[in-house]
Amino acid sequence: MDKFDLSVYKIAVETPLIESVPISQYTPNFNVHLKLENTQPCGSFKQRGIGLRCLKAKEAGYTKVISSSGGNAGLAVARSARVLGLAATVVVPLTTNQHAISLLKEQHAEVIRHGSVWNEAHEFALKLVDEQSSIKSCYVHAFDDPVVWEGHSSMVMEISNQLTNQPKAIVLSCGGGGLLIGILEGIKKLNWYDTEVIVVETHGAHSFNLMTESGGKRARLDKITSRATTLGALEVAPRLVDDYWQNQFRMTSVLVSDEESIEAITNIVDQHRMLVEMSCSASVAAIYNGSVEKLLKSKNIASGDIVVILCGGSGINMQVLNELKSISKL
């Protein structure tokens, strides 16, 4: 990150790492720390890698960026483009809520709604890049790009400076896999190969789990049925399928329900006065329901520090939360 210092451009910031006493009560032998990526300028970790991708696009002479996202990646593209003086078009699935669309427009991005899931929005955005060949446009992938992974890896470097000891586990949510690969890149740089990486998804948006259950082979969900729509990639980035990743890192898949993720949102508000999306709260739900504690015990990991990537999320407000809570009771 030395060459491309995002803080100079006010694109991304170093985020706090805080101890969570209330959440640690669910893991009696471990201290839980929250990496507050929800405090990034756009509200999620996406600001890191996508900010770096947009910065490199500008330095390469591009004048416009085009992306596809259910919200968070798109907002990172829109904000980075505005700060860097680039034009931006973001294609979002039809399932994207109006709150997220409004945030994109506030950043002066053109918003196009297309497709029922992210994959369809992605294919449409790629066509736009081809159709606008007269404009020097750069496609910014939401998660499958080595530059994006490099940007995301910076949060692990920060954790190493903020935490006294190497964490026994890093818990994070997974959609397309960009955050996960970024964390793995950081682990590689620090030689933290014995840190357990606990990958959390909701049922119905479980593309990583499907890949692992398929023996590490490429696998694709038929459709997204979870309400955690920003986790809604039908399959993870091919990089995660590579045997290099499967053999070198300690990754374990954990699934939680939509109801558990929604309840976790409320718990995080009550305990830490912060509002995050289901795609973020899923990782904390895996601690609340005992999955993380059980998993670590099964691997004979007795005590130490756990870091949860509180990845944030822009598509949430009190109205959205109340709607989710109402639906979960039906």
Order of alpha helices (4+ residues) and beta strands (2+ residues): beta-alpha-beta-alpha-beta-alpha-beta-alpha-beta-alpha-beta-alpha-beta-alpha-beta-alpha-alpha-beta-alpha-alpha-alpha-beta-alpha
